Amino acid sequence: MARLSRRNSRALVAPGATGKSFWALEASMSIACSVAGGDLVGLTPAHSGRVVYLAGEDPPPALVCRVHAIGQHLNQQAREAVAENLTLEPIMGKRLDVMNDQHLARIIAFCADARLIVLDTLSRIHSLDENSNGDMARLVATLEYVAASTGASVLYLHHVSKGSAREGQTDQQQAARGASALIDNARWCGFVAKMTEKEAEERSDRSYDRRPIGNERRGHFVRFGVSKQNYDATPLDRWYSRQAGGVLLPVELVEAEQESNRKAWRGCA
């Protein structure tokens, strides 16, 4: 799984309501947890440390519900370690602007010595033109300055364009909404994508009979992958199933056996 190395900026893109915030929060807990049992997404971080998650899209009650749902899958030691190292800060309605020098200084001071800083989402922390390559280059450079000043990796969450979502291309590097500099200037870009109808017919979560997942159940599955990685081109796709409360857990999918083949086997019985 992807390594979130320090002192650089990284992007995670997906359509709304896909699960990118849940993935990012679970990944944050994986890095914040210094004991076994906290790595629900299979990130396998080489080191643990303090994580600051700035949540701009959800009010505190929604964040509490998410943390509680994830906590049901952690043991007591893991929950205590996460609570010690993860700072989940709601910023919804606070008009945070990283391009404001005073705001920027407060962010750097607040995140000092963090290993990871998560910004959820990018549109909530600036007032620049997202379609301007010049503006977005300055924004990414500012986030790199935050990374260099704190020693952390900065992960910003961002939405894909409507066209990419409509055409089923949300796993492509160019799928992100706005100027290309948002991804071109980042060192890494991951994505979370909903299972397509075609994938639902080709894959199964039932190894005993390999029945296709099908269109009715495909909403329970999402795919995480990497569309840009400067230092390693190794494919890193992984499937997750959506559990109660929206929690994402890794799932092993197999090649589905098509209905025609199953009928043929039944005819020979």
Secondary structure, DSSP 8 states (H G I E B T S, - for coil): -----SSSEEEEEE-TTSSHHHHHHHHHHHHH--STT--TT----SS---EEEEE-SS-HHHHHHHHHHHHTTS-HHHHHHHHHHEEEEE-TTS---TTSHHHHHHHHHHTTT-SEEEEE-GGGS--S-TT-HHHHHHHHHHHHHHHHHHT-EEEEEEEB-HHHHHTT-TTSGGGBSS-THHHHTSSEEEEEEE--HHHHHHEES-TTT-----TTTGGGEEEEEEEEESS------EEEEE-GGG-EEE---EE---HHHHHHHHHH-
